[in-house]
C-alpha cells in the first residue's frame, strides 16, 4: 500500500513538474483607428503566468517620446509606468523604435524564462499592449490564455476593435512533425515570409503538401523529378503552416511562418 502511494505521488509530482519543449506562436493584425489621423503606435508583447507573473518579453517598440505609453508592460517587466525605455526586462525580445504603421505581427516563444530555463507546463497567457495616441482612451491591452504542455493548444480568439486575425498556437516539439528520422532533405527560404512566397529545394521527392495550423491540407502537388518549387501562400491568412514532402515511404515536414 505504501509503495502504491509513493508511486502515485511520484507520478503526480512528475506531471506537475513537467517541462515540455515547444513553440508558442502569436499572430495578430493591429487595427487602424478612424479617430486617429496618424499611423505611429507603440507595442509590447509578453508572456505571463496565469496569475500575471512576468515570464518573458517578446517585443517592445517605443521611443523616448513615447516612453510613458506602455505602463502595463513596463510595470510587469520590472520597470516604472512612466518609462518603458529603462529598467524593463527585454532579454531575448525584439525591440525597436515607435512603429510607423498598423500592421500584422507574428511573435514566438520557446517556453523559456529570461534565464533561458524551460518553465513548467501549465496555463500561461500572452499579452499585447498597444497605444496609438496620448491618453488612456487611445490604448488597448488584451491577453490570450493557452496551455503549455505535451498537447497542442490552438485558438483563434474573436476580433475586436483593436486586434483582428488572431491566432494563438502552442505546439510541443514533435507536434505535426514526423518523429521517425527521415532521409529526406529540404531547405525553405525565406522563413518567415513577408510576401507569401516560399522557395523550396529538395531531392528524390514525389509529393508536396501544405497544411495549416489546424492540420488541414490546403495544397498538394506532384513534384516527381523536380528539385525546386516555389509555393505561393499569399492568399492564406498570416500564421504557422507546415510544408511536407514525401518519397512515398518517408515524410519530412517543416514549419514555416507567413507574416505579410
C-alpha positions, -999 to 999 in steps of 0.1 A, spaced: 0 0 0 28 24 9 46 16 -23 15 23 -43 10 57 -26 47 65 -32 44 56 -69 13 77 -72 29 107 -55 60 104 -78 37 103 -108 18 133 -97 50 152 -90 63 144 -124 32 156 -141 32 188 -120 69 195 -128 67 185 -165 87 209 -188 76 203 -223 97 219 -251 78 235 -279 69 268 -295 41 293 -289 32 314 -320 10 345 -318 -2 363 -349 -25 393 -350 -32 424 -370 -34 459 -354 -65 479 -364 -60 515 -377 -83 537 -357 -105 562 -376 -104 587 -347 -66 588 -350 -52 605 -381 -17 593 -376 0 560 -381 25 559 -353 20 535 -324 38 516 -297 35 480 -289 46 455 -262 41 417 -262 50 395 -233 43 361 -216 29 358 -181 18 330 -159 -20 326 -155 -18 347 -124 0 376 -141 36 369 -130 61 381 -157 79 354 -177 95 369 -207 91 399 -231 87 391 -268 85 426 -282 88 463 -273 85 490 -298 86 526 -284 109 556 -281 119 584 -257 89 604 -269 65 576 -261 82 560 -231 52 565 -209 28 548 -234 33 512 -222 27 514 -185 11 479 -180 41 461 -196 66 484 -180 55 476 -145 51 439 -152 86 437 -167 102 453 -137 102 490 -147 82 520 -139 49 531 -155 63 563 -169 94 549 -186 93 518 -207 128 525 -221 146 519 -188 147 492 -162 123 468 -180 134 432 -188 137 427 -226 160 397 -226 156 378 -258 129 402 -271 126 421 -304 130 458 -296 128 488 -318 116 524 -322 80 536 -323 61 518 -352 51 539 -382 21 518 -393 -6 495 -381 2 460 -395 3 423 -389 27 408 -364 39 373 -356 58 365 -324 71 333 -309 81 319 -275 102 289 -269 89 281 -234 118 296 -215 122 324 -190 146 353 -191 174 330 -178 169 305 -206 153 279 -183 124 259 -196 94 268 -175 69 242 -160 39 231 -180 6 247 -172 -17 277 -180 0 308 -193 -11 339 -211 5 361 -238 -4 398 -236 -5 427 -261 -4 463 -251 -8 488 -279 -10 526 -277 -16 549 -307 -20 584 -291 -18 602 -258 -42 592 -230 -59 561 -218 -86 562 -245 -61 555 -272 -46 523 -258 -56 487 -255 -44 457 -236 -55 422 -243 -44 388 -230 -48 353 -245 -46 322 -224 -30 290 -236 -19 257 -220 18 248 -223 21 211 -223 25 179 -243 -7 185 -263 -10 212 -289 -33 241 -280 -45 262 -309 -71 290 -306 -85 318 -328 -98 345 -304 -125 367 -317 -116 400 -334 -123 433 -315 -119 469 -324 -81 468 -318 -68 434 -329 -80 411 -357 -69 378 -374 -56 365 -341 -41 330 -338 -25 316 -306 -9 282 -310 12 262 -286 29 233 -304 51 209 -284 82 197 -300 73 170 -325 37 181 -329 28 179 -365 63 166 -373 73 130 -380 91 116 -350 110 90 -371 142 103 -386 138 109 -424 164 106 -451 148 134 -470 163 169 -470 146 202 -477 155 238 -474 130 267 -474 136 304 -478 126 329 -468 112 318 -435 93 338 -422 79 351 -455 65 386 -457 51 381 -492 37 345 -490 64 332 -514 85 303 -502 113 288 -523 119 251 -517 149 229 -526 147 191 -522 157 158 -538 140 125 -545 106 138 -536 73 127 -552 46 147 -535 45 181 -517 17 192 -494 9 222 -473 -10 221 -440 -25 249 -419 -21 251 -381 -54 231 -377 -38 202 -397 -60 208 -428 -42 201 -462 -46 233 -482 -23 224 -511 -10 192 -527 14 190 -557 31 162 -577 67 172 -578 83 139 -591 116 146 -609 117 182 -596 142 196 -572 129 231 -568 95 246 -562 80 280 -554 50 279 -531 27 309 -530 6 312 -498 -2 349 -502 -39 342 -504 -37 325 -470 -41 343 -436 -9 350 -416 2 323 -392 20 290 -390 19 264 -418 37 231 -424 52 221 -457 56 183 -461 74 163 -488 73 126 -493 90 100 -515 62 75 -510 79 59 -480 94 87 -459 79 120 -449 96 153 -439 75 182 -425 89 217 -418 72 246 -401 70 280 -419 56 313 -408 36 337 -430 38 373 -419 26 396 -447 
